[in-house]
Amino acid sequence: MTASNTLLAPDQAVLWNLERRSPGLHVAGLALVDGEIDRQELLHWMGRLRRLPRFSLRVDGPPYGPPRWRTAPLELDEHLHVVANGDPVSAFDEALGKPLDPRRPLWEFHLAPGYHDGGDALLIKSHLVAVDGLATGDLFHALFASGTTVEEKKAGEPASNGARCGARGAEWLQNWTRIGQDLAAALQELSSEDTRTALLTLNETMPDLALPPVPLPFNRRLGGRRRLIRCAFSYRDIRMIRARLGGALSDVVVALAGGALERYLDLRGVSTRGRSLRVALATDLPERDRKRRSLLPIEVPLSIGAGDRLRTVHQLARLMRTARVAEVLSRLAGVQGAAGPLAAAATAMTSSVRPPFHLTVANANGPQIPQFLAGRPVAGYTPSWPVGYGQGLSCAFFAYNQALHVGVTVDERACPDAGVLPDLFVESLDELLEAAGRTPRRRMRSVSVPIRTAAVS
């Protein structure tokens, strides 16, 4: 259980140190609600988050040692912002690009009345260190699933001034000790047989992984506004593709994204013959009472058939999982976490020049029955994954209520024409359906947020 004054886990510490040089490492979800949401009723529902310790804590990043969780006042009004005037789509995009306030618990809501014809919308934003997975774990269930039991907050007794001073001194000593202990432990794990096997597998399947890939049009210096491009597909079609072609849900969505981005590159005049996408598949590793984050590197071939692409992705991902590559990369994060902000600064600088991956893909399974928010049914939930460090585009997928919701987050400078992406995802899905031996049918629904063309510098 996360508690005040405890250290962030190594993967969390890495993310927090990288945050200092990023436009914001937060995930988000755009919930479309049928009907109008009453502000006071929403505040009442937000009170459920008091049961979750992480949503009542902020992060204290000292100049020495690893960051710690600290208790912070939880004023629900300060975490809820209502879009009163102007274009709600533009307001959400602007909110998506702003970092969270580190002086407060790392989450916030943005409510847009009349966002769509059927009702309101709520943008839910949380930092990666405060949530478990793309679906934001406990946060999603606490808000949407009525009657769900969540982790109860255990508040301790207030400490005296003398006790607090003594605790601070002990923390100072513990920080320096912990740095050496974490580094030694991480290096010991890296010398294990499992690590050698995983690195050997990486070397055999992706021998060029140590070298940065050739940049694509959306791999460049960022600095534009963030945009969230939305579309959704029938989850029945996705299950049918899995059943006939094989692979996990993550394999299908990676192949789906590969097909769409191949078409996007063709439109941009970039040759895809003999090329591939280097994808970082966001992965959650179960660990006691939390999930540890890692990345699974996947090489997605372009200019081949959709069926062959999916089978190649499935075989490579299965090999990587068998070799426990994600666990090993998480151990490397432990080394960087022990090294602290200096290592994060070096990583940020290197990645901004030549990113190690073309893009990050994340996916999560949600409930397949309708959920409710403040007494109103949730019609859809579109996820958003952060961009940054030379990656001007990310893809996130969330399966909810018999639909696969797709959220493509872009930096406007790196990807000014992203409004074409929903149609390209449709074409990619049609190709997968044909490979599965079924006549393609139109998607359940598709919604695109127009992208204003921006000058590329």
ABEGO torsion letter per residue (X at the ends): XBBBGBBBBAAAAAAAAAAAABAEBBBBBBBBBBEBBBAAAAAAAAAAAAABAAAABBBBBBABEBBBBBBBBBBAAAABBBBABEBAAAAAAAAAABBBBAABBBBBBBBBBGABAAEBBBBBBBBAAABBEAAGEAAAAAAABBGBBBBBBBBBBBBBAAAAAAAAAAAAAAAAAAAAAAAAAAAAAAABAAAAAAAAAAAAABAAAABBBBBBAABBBBGBBBBBBBBBBBAAAAAAAAAAAEEBAAAAAAAAAAAAAAAAAAAAGBBABGBBBBBBBBBBBBBEABBBBBBBBBBBBBGBBAAAAAAAAAAAAAAAAAAGAAAAAAAAAAAAAAAEAAAAAAAAAAAAABBABABBBBBBBBBABBBBBGGBBBABBBBBBBBEGGBABBBBBBBBGGBBBBBBBBBAAABAAAAAAAAAAAAAAAAAAAAAGBBBBBBABBBBBBBBBBBBX
